[in-house]
Amino acid sequence: MRNVWRNNEVQLEQLDQHVSRKVLAHMKNLMAVEVIYDIGGIGAEHAHPHEQVTYVIAGKFRFRVGADYHDITKGDSIYFPPDIIHGCICLEAGRLLDVFTPQREDFIKEDN
């Protein structure tokens, strides 16, 4: 079983011109992902069967969770229940730490 994921060995994946991510530590029941946003970057609205907690490392974001909207900033965190529509827009460039349970199989690449 792998126990360490060194940041300089984790591939940065460019999702679009404003958003990139690194899949950090992950195993069957848990996953951590760092997402980097430029101002105006969008986390497209979507839903998935995983539970998710997002922690704001830096920046300011407006999140949709179901029918509600929340502005959150550095040090704040937000929870997304399974199967709820959610997404965000980056109001000030920043970084998020997304934690999923179970892991997002669709994020796993051969070299992660």
C-alpha positions as CSV (number, residue, x, y, z in Angstrom):
1,M,0.0,0.0,0.0
2,R,1.3,3.5,-0.9
3,N,1.6,5.9,2.1
4,V,3.3,8.9,0.6
5,W,2.6,11.2,-2.4
6,R,5.3,13.8,-2.8
7,N,4.0,17.0,-4.3
8,N,6.9,17.4,-6.8
9,E,6.1,13.9,-8.1
10,V,2.4,14.5,-8.6
11,Q,1.3,15.6,-12.1
12,L,-0.5,18.9,-12.5
13,E,-3.4,18.4,-14.8
14,Q,-4.6,21.5,-16.7
15,L,-8.4,21.3,-16.8
16,D,-8.9,24.6,-18.7
17,Q,-7.2,28.0,-19.1
18,H,-8.1,29.0,-15.5
19,V,-8.2,25.7,-13.5
20,S,-5.7,22.9,-12.8
21,R,-5.6,20.1,-10.3
22,K,-3.3,17.6,-8.6
23,V,-4.7,14.3,-7.4
24,L,-2.8,13.8,-4.1
25,A,-3.1,10.9,-1.6
26,H,-5.8,8.5,-2.6
27,M,-7.0,5.0,-1.8
28,K,-10.2,3.1,-2.3
29,N,-12.2,5.0,0.4
30,L,-10.6,8.4,0.5
31,M,-9.0,10.9,-1.9
32,A,-7.4,14.4,-1.5
33,V,-7.2,16.7,-4.6
34,E,-5.6,20.2,-4.8
35,V,-7.4,22.5,-7.3
36,I,-5.8,25.7,-8.4
37,Y,-7.9,28.6,-9.8
38,D,-7.2,31.8,-11.5
39,I,-9.7,34.6,-10.9
40,G,-12.9,33.8,-12.9
41,G,-12.1,30.1,-13.0
42,I,-15.3,28.0,-12.9
43,G,-15.9,24.6,-11.3
44,A,-18.7,23.5,-13.6
45,E,-22.0,22.5,-11.8
46,H,-22.2,18.8,-11.5
47,A,-23.2,16.0,-9.0
48,H,-21.6,12.7,-8.0
49,P,-22.3,9.9,-5.6
50,H,-19.3,10.8,-3.4
51,E,-19.3,12.8,-0.2
52,Q,-17.1,15.8,-0.5
53,V,-15.5,18.4,1.8
54,T,-13.7,21.4,0.4
55,Y,-11.2,23.5,2.3
56,V,-10.1,26.9,1.0
57,I,-6.3,27.1,1.2
58,A,-6.3,30.5,-0.4
59,G,-8.6,32.9,-2.4
60,K,-12.3,33.5,-2.4
61,F,-15.0,31.4,-4.1
62,R,-18.8,31.5,-4.6
63,F,-20.2,28.0,-4.3
64,R,-23.6,26.7,-5.3
65,V,-24.8,23.8,-3.1
66,G,-28.2,22.7,-4.3
67,A,-30.3,25.9,-4.4
68,D,-28.0,27.8,-2.0
69,Y,-25.1,30.0,-2.7
70,H,-22.2,30.6,-0.3
71,D,-19.1,32.9,-0.5
72,I,-16.2,31.3,1.3
73,T,-12.6,32.3,1.7
74,K,-9.3,31.2,3.1
75,G,-9.7,28.9,6.1
76,D,-13.4,28.1,5.4
77,S,-14.7,24.7,4.4
78,I,-17.9,23.4,2.8
79,Y,-19.6,20.1,2.6
80,F,-21.4,18.5,-0.4
81,P,-23.7,15.6,0.2
82,P,-23.8,12.8,-2.3
83,D,-25.8,13.5,-5.5
84,I,-26.3,17.3,-4.9
85,I,-25.7,19.7,-7.7
86,H,-22.7,21.9,-6.8
87,G,-20.1,24.1,-8.5
88,C,-18.1,27.3,-8.0
89,I,-16.7,30.5,-9.5
90,C,-13.4,31.9,-8.3
91,L,-13.7,35.5,-7.1
92,E,-10.0,35.8,-6.0
93,A,-7.3,33.5,-7.3
94,G,-6.8,30.6,-5.0
95,R,-6.4,27.0,-4.1
96,L,-8.9,24.4,-2.8
97,L,-8.3,21.0,-1.1
98,D,-11.1,18.7,-2.1
99,V,-11.6,15.5,0.0
100,F,-13.8,12.7,-1.4
101,T,-15.1,9.5,0.0
102,P,-14.9,7.1,-1.7
103,Q,-12.2,8.1,-4.1
104,R,-13.1,9.6,-7.5
105,E,-12.2,6.7,-9.8
106,D,-12.7,9.1,-12.8
107,F,-9.7,11.2,-11.5
108,I,-7.2,8.3,-11.4
109,K,-4.6,8.2,-14.1
110,E,-2.0,5.5,-14.6
111,D,0.8,7.7,-13.3
112,N,-0.9,9.0,-10.1
